[in-house]
Amino acid sequence: MIKNPLISVILQKEKEEKNKGSVELQVLSFTSKIRRLTSHLELHKRDFLSQRGLRI
């Protein structure tokens, strides 16, 4: 899934930079959350609470 490549990229970036809250890591984390929610909503079209979470 998406999680394994994300973890490897995060670990690699953390080794290079000591700042764990860098903009690149935050964007990467936020992008993965959006992708996960989007794929979930494609399977579960009537999950209105997750749809609301994606909008907010």
mmCIF file of the N, C-alpha and C atoms, coordinates in Angstrom:
data_MODEL
# 
_entry.id   MODEL 
# 
loop_
_atom_site.group_PDB 
_atom_site.id 
_atom_site.type_symbol 
_atom_site.label_atom_id 
_atom_site.label_alt_id 
_atom_site.label_comp_id 
_atom_site.label_asym_id 
_atom_site.label_entity_id 
_atom_site.label_seq_id 
_atom_site.pdbx_PDB_ins_code 
_atom_site.Cartn_x 
_atom_site.Cartn_y 
_atom_site.Cartn_z 
_atom_site.occupancy 
_atom_site.B_iso_or_equiv 
_atom_site.pdbx_formal_charge 
_atom_site.auth_seq_id 
_atom_site.auth_comp_id 
_atom_site.auth_asym_id 
_atom_site.auth_atom_id 
_atom_site.pdbx_PDB_model_num 
ATOM 1   N N  . MET A 1 1  ? 0.836   -1.181 0.000  1.00 0.00 ? 1  MET A N  1 
ATOM 2   C CA . MET A 1 1  ? 0.000   0.000  0.000  1.00 0.00 ? 1  MET A CA 1 
ATOM 3   C C  . MET A 1 1  ? 0.879   1.243  0.000  1.00 0.00 ? 1  MET A C  1 
ATOM 4   N N  . ILE A 1 2  ? 0.326   2.361  0.352  1.00 0.00 ? 2  ILE A N  1 
ATOM 5   C CA . ILE A 1 2  ? 1.040   3.632  0.337  1.00 0.00 ? 2  ILE A CA 1 
ATOM 6   C C  . ILE A 1 2  ? 1.948   3.760  1.556  1.00 0.00 ? 2  ILE A C  1 
ATOM 7   N N  . LYS A 1 3  ? 1.613   3.087  2.624  1.00 0.00 ? 3  LYS A N  1 
ATOM 8   C CA . LYS A 1 3  ? 2.292   3.289  3.893  1.00 0.00 ? 3  LYS A CA 1 
ATOM 9   C C  . LYS A 1 3  ? 3.779   2.912  3.850  1.00 0.00 ? 3  LYS A C  1 
ATOM 10  N N  . ASN A 1 4  ? 4.118   1.782  3.229  1.00 0.00 ? 4  ASN A N  1 
ATOM 11  C CA . ASN A 1 4  ? 5.503   1.343  3.222  1.00 0.00 ? 4  ASN A CA 1 
ATOM 12  C C  . ASN A 1 4  ? 6.439   2.319  2.512  1.00 0.00 ? 4  ASN A C  1 
ATOM 13  N N  . PRO A 1 5  ? 6.122   2.785  1.291  1.00 0.00 ? 5  PRO A N  1 
ATOM 14  C CA . PRO A 1 5  ? 7.003   3.779  0.674  1.00 0.00 ? 5  PRO A CA 1 
ATOM 15  C C  . PRO A 1 5  ? 7.060   5.070  1.481  1.00 0.00 ? 5  PRO A C  1 
ATOM 16  N N  . LEU A 1 6  ? 5.952   5.441  2.099  1.00 0.00 ? 6  LEU A N  1 
ATOM 17  C CA . LEU A 1 6  ? 5.923   6.659  2.897  1.00 0.00 ? 6  LEU A CA 1 
ATOM 18  C C  . LEU A 1 6  ? 6.870   6.545  4.084  1.00 0.00 ? 6  LEU A C  1 
ATOM 19  N N  . ILE A 1 7  ? 6.853   5.417  4.759  1.00 0.00 ? 7  ILE A N  1 
ATOM 20  C CA . ILE A 1 7  ? 7.718   5.217  5.923  1.00 0.00 ? 7  ILE A CA 1 
ATOM 21  C C  . ILE A 1 7  ? 9.183   5.257  5.516  1.00 0.00 ? 7  ILE A C  1 
ATOM 22  N N  . SER A 1 8  ? 9.522   4.624  4.394  1.00 0.00 ? 8  SER A N  1 
ATOM 23  C CA . SER A 1 8  ? 10.914  4.616  3.962  1.00 0.00 ? 8  SER A CA 1 
ATOM 24  C C  . SER A 1 8  ? 11.388  6.017  3.592  1.00 0.00 ? 8  SER A C  1 
ATOM 25  N N  . VAL A 1 9  ? 10.530  6.805  2.962  1.00 0.00 ? 9  VAL A N  1 
ATOM 26  C CA . VAL A 1 9  ? 10.902  8.173  2.603  1.00 0.00 ? 9  VAL A CA 1 
ATOM 27  C C  . VAL A 1 9  ? 11.055  9.026  3.852  1.00 0.00 ? 9  VAL A C  1 
ATOM 28  N N  . ILE A 1 10 ? 10.154  8.859  4.809  1.00 0.00 ? 10 ILE A N  1 
ATOM 29  C CA . ILE A 1 10 ? 10.235  9.637  6.049  1.00 0.00 ? 10 ILE A CA 1 
ATOM 30  C C  . ILE A 1 10 ? 11.507  9.293  6.815  1.00 0.00 ? 10 ILE A C  1 
ATOM 31  N N  . LEU A 1 11 ? 11.819  8.016  6.923  1.00 0.00 ? 11 LEU A N  1 
ATOM 32  C CA . LEU A 1 11 ? 13.031  7.623  7.639  1.00 0.00 ? 11 LEU A CA 1 
ATOM 33  C C  . LEU A 1 11 ? 14.276  8.158  6.951  1.00 0.00 ? 11 LEU A C  1 
ATOM 34  N N  . GLN A 1 12 ? 14.269  8.143  5.632  1.00 0.00 ? 12 GLN A N  1 
ATOM 35  C CA . GLN A 1 12 ? 15.413  8.652  4.885  1.00 0.00 ? 12 GLN A CA 1 
ATOM 36  C C  . GLN A 1 12 ? 15.563  10.163 5.092  1.00 0.00 ? 12 GLN A C  1 
ATOM 37  N N  . LYS A 1 13 ? 14.455  10.882 5.049  1.00 0.00 ? 13 LYS A N  1 
ATOM 38  C CA . LYS A 1 13 ? 14.497  12.335 5.256  1.00 0.00 ? 13 LYS A CA 1 
ATOM 39  C C  . LYS A 1 13 ? 14.914  12.678 6.685  1.00 0.00 ? 13 LYS A C  1 
ATOM 40  N N  . GLU A 1 14 ? 14.466  11.885 7.665  1.00 0.00 ? 14 GLU A N  1 
ATOM 41  C CA . GLU A 1 14 ? 14.823  12.165 9.056  1.00 0.00 ? 14 GLU A CA 1 
ATOM 42  C C  . GLU A 1 14 ? 16.312  11.971 9.286  1.00 0.00 ? 14 GLU A C  1 
ATOM 43  N N  . LYS A 1 15 ? 16.908  11.024 8.583  1.00 0.00 ? 15 LYS A N  1 
ATOM 44  C CA . LYS A 1 15 ? 18.346  10.827 8.716  1.00 0.00 ? 15 LYS A CA 1 
ATOM 45  C C  . LYS A 1 15 ? 19.108  12.012 8.135  1.00 0.00 ? 15 LYS A C  1 
ATOM 46  N N  . GLU A 1 16 ? 18.603  12.534 7.014  1.00 0.00 ? 16 GLU A N  1 
ATOM 47  C CA . GLU A 1 16 ? 19.265  13.668 6.376  1.00 0.00 ? 16 GLU A CA 1 
ATOM 48  C C  . GLU A 1 16 ? 19.075  14.951 7.182  1.00 0.00 ? 16 GLU A C  1 
ATOM 49  N N  . GLU A 1 17 ? 17.877  15.155 7.670  1.00 0.00 ? 17 GLU A N  1 
ATOM 50  C CA . GLU A 1 17 ? 17.554  16.367 8.414  1.00 0.00 ? 17 GLU A CA 1 
ATOM 51  C C  . GLU A 1 17 ? 17.157  15.987 9.835  1.00 0.00 ? 17 GLU A C  1 
ATOM 52  N N  . LYS A 1 18 ? 17.538  16.813 10.767 1.00 0.00 ? 18 LYS A N  1 
ATOM 53  C CA . LYS A 1 18 ? 17.158  16.534 12.149 1.00 0.00 ? 18 LYS A CA 1 
ATOM 54  C C  . LYS A 1 18 ? 15.809  17.146 12.493 1.00 0.00 ? 18 LYS A C  1 
ATOM 55  N N  . ASN A 1 19 ? 15.270  17.949 11.602 1.00 0.00 ? 19 ASN A N  1 
ATOM 56  C CA . ASN A 1 19 ? 13.980  18.597 11.829 1.00 0.00 ? 19 ASN A CA 1 
ATOM 57  C C  . ASN A 1 19 ? 12.863  17.668 11.379 1.00 0.00 ? 19 ASN A C  1 
ATOM 58  N N  . LYS A 1 20 ? 12.174  17.035 12.317 1.00 0.00 ? 20 LYS A N  1 
ATOM 59  C CA . LYS A 1 20 ? 11.100  16.093 11.986 1.00 0.00 ? 20 LYS A CA 1 
ATOM 60  C C  . LYS A 1 20 ? 9.821   16.806 11.573 1.00 0.00 ? 20 LYS A C  1 
ATOM 61  N N  . GLY A 1 21 ? 9.711   18.072 11.841 1.00 0.00 ? 21 GLY A N  1 
ATOM 62  C CA . GLY A 1 21 ? 8.519   18.818 11.482 1.00 0.00 ? 21 GLY A CA 1 
ATOM 63  C C  . GLY A 1 21 ? 8.721   19.667 10.240 1.00 0.00 ? 21 GLY A C  1 
ATOM 64  N N  . SER A 1 22 ? 9.631   19.257 9.371  1.00 0.00 ? 22 SER A N  1 
ATOM 65  C CA . SER A 1 22 ? 9.908   20.056 8.184  1.00 0.00 ? 22 SER A CA 1 
ATOM 66  C C  . SER A 1 22 ? 8.697   20.093 7.264  1.00 0.00 ? 22 SER A C  1 
ATOM 67  N N  . VAL A 1 23 ? 8.669   21.079 6.413  1.00 0.00 ? 23 VAL A N  1 
ATOM 68  C CA . VAL A 1 23 ? 7.540   21.274 5.510  1.00 0.00 ? 23 VAL A CA 1 
ATOM 69  C C  . VAL A 1 23 ? 7.387   20.079 4.577  1.00 0.00 ? 23 VAL A C  1 
ATOM 70  N N  . GLU A 1 24 ? 8.491   19.536 4.093  1.00 0.00 ? 24 GLU A N  1 
ATOM 71  C CA . GLU A 1 24 ? 8.428   18.405 3.167  1.00 0.00 ? 24 GLU A CA 1 
ATOM 72  C C  . GLU A 1 24 ? 7.765   17.195 3.809  1.00 0.00 ? 24 GLU A C  1 
ATOM 73  N N  . LEU A 1 25 ? 8.116   16.903 5.053  1.00 0.00 ? 25 LEU A N  1 
ATOM 74  C CA . LEU A 1 25 ? 7.528   15.753 5.741  1.00 0.00 ? 25 LEU A CA 1 
ATOM 75  C C  . LEU A 1 25 ? 6.058   15.982 6.059  1.00 0.00 ? 25 LEU A C  1 
ATOM 76  N N  . GLN A 1 26 ? 5.698   17.208 6.378  1.00 0.00 ? 26 GLN A N  1 
ATOM 77  C CA . GLN A 1 26 ? 4.293   17.507 6.654  1.00 0.00 ? 26 GLN A CA 1 
ATOM 78  C C  . GLN A 1 26 ? 3.448   17.371 5.395  1.00 0.00 ? 26 GLN A C  1 
ATOM 79  N N  . VAL A 1 27 ? 3.975   17.851 4.260  1.00 0.00 ? 27 VAL A N  1 
ATOM 80  C CA . VAL A 1 27 ? 3.252   17.729 2.992  1.00 0.00 ? 27 VAL A CA 1 
ATOM 81  C C  . VAL A 1 27 ? 3.125   16.271 2.607  1.00 0.00 ? 27 VAL A C  1 
ATOM 82  N N  . LEU A 1 28 ? 4.180   15.498 2.794  1.00 0.00 ? 28 LEU A N  1 
ATOM 83  C CA . LEU A 1 28 ? 4.156   14.072 2.479  1.00 0.00 ? 28 LEU A CA 1 
ATOM 84  C C  . LEU A 1 28 ? 3.123   13.342 3.333  1.00 0.00 ? 28 LEU A C  1 
ATOM 85  N N  . SER A 1 29 ? 3.076   13.662 4.608  1.00 0.00 ? 29 SER A N  1 
ATOM 86  C CA . SER A 1 29 ? 2.115   13.032 5.509  1.00 0.00 ? 29 SER A CA 1 
ATOM 87  C C  . SER A 1 29 ? 0.682   13.419 5.148  1.00 0.00 ? 29 SER A C  1 
ATOM 88  N N  . PHE A 1 30 ? 0.465   14.695 4.868  1.00 0.00 ? 30 PHE A N  1 
ATOM 89  C CA . PHE A 1 30 ? -0.874  15.172 4.515  1.00 0.00 ? 30 PHE A CA 1 
ATOM 90  C C  . PHE A 1 30 ? -1.345  14.558 3.200  1.00 0.00 ? 30 PHE A C  1 
ATOM 91  N N  . THR A 1 31 ? -0.440  14.438 2.236  1.00 0.00 ? 31 THR A N  1 
ATOM 92  C CA . THR A 1 31 ? -0.780  13.832 0.948  1.00 0.00 ? 31 THR A CA 1 
ATOM 93  C C  . THR A 1 31 ? -1.171  12.374 1.114  1.00 0.00 ? 31 THR A C  1 
ATOM 94  N N  . SER A 1 32 ? -0.460  11.653 1.960  1.00 0.00 ? 32 SER A N  1 
ATOM 95  C CA . SER A 1 32 ? -0.792  10.238 2.164  1.00 0.00 ? 32 SER A CA 1 
ATOM 96  C C  . SER A 1 32 ? -2.153  10.085 2.841  1.00 0.00 ? 32 SER A C  1 
ATOM 97  N N  . LYS A 1 33 ? -2.482  10.994 3.771  1.00 0.00 ? 33 LYS A N  1 
ATOM 98  C CA . LYS A 1 33 ? -3.797  10.937 4.415  1.00 0.00 ? 33 LYS A CA 1 
ATOM 99  C C  . LYS A 1 33 ? -4.917  11.189 3.409  1.00 0.00 ? 33 LYS A C  1 
ATOM 100 N N  . ILE A 1 34 ? -4.697  12.133 2.504  1.00 0.00 ? 34 ILE A N  1 
ATOM 101 C CA . ILE A 1 34 ? -5.700  12.416 1.475  1.00 0.00 ? 34 ILE A CA 1 
ATOM 102 C C  . ILE A 1 34 ? -5.877  11.215 0.559  1.00 0.00 ? 34 ILE A C  1 
ATOM 103 N N  . ARG A 1 35 ? -4.782  10.593 0.161  1.00 0.00 ? 35 ARG A N  1 
ATOM 104 C CA . ARG A 1 35 ? -4.862  9.419  -0.720 1.00 0.00 ? 35 ARG A CA 1 
ATOM 105 C C  . ARG A 1 35 ? -5.587  8.265  -0.043 1.00 0.00 ? 35 ARG A C  1 
ATOM 106 N N  . ARG A 1 36 ? -5.296  8.063  1.247  1.00 0.00 ? 36 ARG A N  1 
ATOM 107 C CA . ARG A 1 36 ? -5.971  6.986  1.980  1.00 0.00 ? 36 ARG A CA 1 
ATOM 108 C C  . ARG A 1 36 ? -7.468  7.225  2.078  1.00 0.00 ? 36 ARG A C  1 
ATOM 109 N N  . LEU A 1 37 ? -7.854  8.448  2.411  1.00 0.00 ? 37 LEU A N  1 
ATOM 110 C CA . LEU A 1 37 ? -9.279  8.777  2.503  1.00 0.00 ? 37 LEU A CA 1 
ATOM 111 C C  . LEU A 1 37 ? -9.961  8.658  1.146  1.00 0.00 ? 37 LEU A C  1 
ATOM 112 N N  . THR A 1 38 ? -9.284  9.088  0.093  1.00 0.00 ? 38 THR A N  1 
ATOM 113 C CA . THR A 1 38 ? -9.860  9.007  -1.246 1.00 0.00 ? 38 THR A CA 1 
ATOM 114 C C  . THR A 1 38 ? -10.085 7.565  -1.657 1.00 0.00 ? 38 THR A C  1 
ATOM 115 N N  . SER A 1 39 ? -9.105  6.707  -1.422 1.00 0.00 ? 39 SER A N  1 
ATOM 116 C CA . SER A 1 39 ? -9.276  5.295  -1.785 1.00 0.00 ? 39 SER A CA 1 
ATOM 117 C C  . SER A 1 39 ? -10.359 4.636  -0.931 1.00 0.00 ? 39 SER A C  1 
ATOM 118 N N  . HIS A 1 40 ? -10.469 5.040  0.335  1.00 0.00 ? 40 HIS A N  1 
ATOM 119 C CA . HIS A 1 40 ? -11.522 4.511  1.202  1.00 0.00 ? 40 HIS A CA 1 
ATOM 120 C C  . HIS A 1 40 ? -12.897 4.916  0.678  1.00 0.00 ? 40 HIS A C  1 
ATOM 121 N N  . LEU A 1 41 ? -13.020 6.176  0.266  1.00 0.00 ? 41 LEU A N  1 
ATOM 122 C CA . LEU A 1 41 ? -14.311 6.666  -0.211 1.00 0.00 ? 41 LEU A CA 1 
ATOM 123 C C  . LEU A 1 41 ? -14.697 6.064  -1.549 1.00 0.00 ? 41 LEU A C  1 
ATOM 124 N N  . GLU A 1 42 ? -13.720 5.654  -2.350 1.00 0.00 ? 42 GLU A N  1 
ATOM 125 C CA . GLU A 1 42 ? -14.046 4.974  -3.601 1.00 0.00 ? 42 GLU A CA 1 
ATOM 126 C C  . GLU A 1 42 ? -14.690 3.620  -3.326 1.00 0.00 ? 42 GLU A C  1 
ATOM 127 N N  . LEU A 1 43 ? -14.275 2.963  -2.257 1.00 0.00 ? 43 LEU A N  1 
ATOM 128 C CA . LEU A 1 43 ? -14.853 1.667  -1.895 1.00 0.00 ? 43 LEU A CA 1 
ATOM 129 C C  . LEU A 1 43 ? -16.170 1.816  -1.136 1.00 0.00 ? 43 LEU A C  1 
ATOM 130 N N  . HIS A 1 44 ? -16.249 2.813  -0.283 1.00 0.00 ? 44 HIS A N  1 
ATOM 131 C CA . HIS A 1 44 ? -17.412 3.010  0.587  1.00 0.00 ? 44 HIS A CA 1 
ATOM 132 C C  . HIS A 1 44 ? -18.059 4.354  0.252  1.00 0.00 ? 44 HIS A C  1 
ATOM 133 N N  . LYS A 1 45 ? -18.857 4.361  -0.774 1.00 0.00 ? 45 LYS A N  1 
ATOM 134 C CA . LYS A 1 45 ? -19.432 5.610  -1.278 1.00 0.00 ? 45 LYS A CA 1 
ATOM 135 C C  . LYS A 1 45 ? -20.425 6.255  -0.315 1.00 0.00 ? 45 LYS A C  1 
ATOM 136 N N  . ARG A 1 46 ? -20.998 5.490  0.584  1.00 0.00 ? 46 ARG A N  1 
ATOM 137 C CA . ARG A 1 46 ? -22.005 6.046  1.492  1.00 0.00 ? 46 ARG A CA 1 
ATOM 138 C C  . ARG A 1 46 ? -21.440 6.391  2.873  1.00 0.00 ? 46 ARG A C  1 
ATOM 139 N N  . ASP A 1 47 ? -20.145 6.448  2.996  1.00 0.00 ? 47 ASP A N  1 
ATOM 140 C CA . ASP A 1 47 ? -19.506 6.796  4.263  1.00 0.00 ? 47 ASP A CA 1 
ATOM 141 C C  . ASP A 1 47 ? -19.433 8.325  4.377  1.00 0.00 ? 47 ASP A C  1 
ATOM 142 N N  . PHE A 1 48 ? -20.503 8.906  4.864  1.00 0.00 ? 48 PHE A N  1 
ATOM 143 C CA . PHE A 1 48 ? -20.624 10.356 4.871  1.00 0.00 ? 48 PHE A CA 1 
ATOM 144 C C  . PHE A 1 48 ? -19.724 11.017 5.916  1.00 0.00 ? 48 PHE A C  1 
ATOM 145 N N  . LEU A 1 49 ? -19.401 10.326 6.988  1.00 0.00 ? 49 LEU A N  1 
ATOM 146 C CA . LEU A 1 49 ? -18.520 10.915 7.997  1.00 0.00 ? 49 LEU A CA 1 
ATOM 147 C C  . LEU A 1 49 ? -17.102 11.081 7.463  1.00 0.00 ? 49 LEU A C  1 
ATOM 148 N N  . SER A 1 50 ? -16.618 10.109 6.706  1.00 0.00 ? 50 SER A N  1 
ATOM 149 C CA . SER A 1 50 ? -15.293 10.242 6.107  1.00 0.00 ? 50 SER A CA 1 
ATOM 150 C C  . SER A 1 50 ? -15.287 11.319 5.034  1.00 0.00 ? 50 SER A C  1 
ATOM 151 N N  . GLN A 1 51 ? -16.380 11.436 4.304  1.00 0.00 ? 51 GLN A N  1 
ATOM 152 C CA . GLN A 1 51 ? -16.475 12.503 3.306  1.00 0.00 ? 51 GLN A CA 1 
ATOM 153 C C  . GLN A 1 51 ? -16.396 13.870 3.986  1.00 0.00 ? 51 GLN A C  1 
ATOM 154 N N  . ARG A 1 52 ? -17.044 13.969 5.117  1.00 0.00 ? 52 ARG A N  1 
ATOM 155 C CA . ARG A 1 52 ? -17.005 15.233 5.860  1.00 0.00 ? 52 ARG A CA 1 
ATOM 156 C C  . ARG A 1 52 ? -15.587 15.509 6.359  1.00 0.00 ? 52 ARG A C  1 
ATOM 157 N N  . GLY A 1 53 ? -14.890 14.469 6.798  1.00 0.00 ? 53 GLY A N  1 
ATOM 158 C CA . GLY A 1 53 ? -13.518 14.630 7.245  1.00 0.00 ? 53 GLY A CA 1 
ATOM 159 C C  . GLY A 1 53 ? -12.589 15.073 6.134  1.00 0.00 ? 53 GLY A C  1 
ATOM 160 N N  . LEU A 1 54 ? -12.867 14.651 4.924  1.00 0.00 ? 54 LEU A N  1 
ATOM 161 C CA . LEU A 1 54 ? -12.043 15.051 3.791  1.00 0.00 ? 54 LEU A CA 1 
ATOM 162 C C  . LEU A 1 54 ? -12.299 16.509 3.425  1.00 0.00 ? 54 LEU A C  1 
ATOM 163 N N  . ARG A 1 55 ? -13.515 16.961 3.610  1.00 0.00 ? 55 ARG A N  1 
ATOM 164 C CA . ARG A 1 55 ? -13.854 18.346 3.265  1.00 0.00 ? 55 ARG A CA 1 
ATOM 165 C C  . ARG A 1 55 ? -13.299 19.348 4.270  1.00 0.00 ? 55 ARG A C  1 
ATOM 166 N N  . ILE A 1 56 ? -13.202 18.942 5.518  1.00 0.00 ? 56 ILE A N  1 
ATOM 167 C CA . ILE A 1 56 ? -12.788 19.891 6.569  1.00 0.00 ? 56 ILE A CA 1 
ATOM 168 C C  . ILE A 1 56 ? -11.293 20.001 6.630  1.00 0.00 ? 56 ILE A C  1 
# 
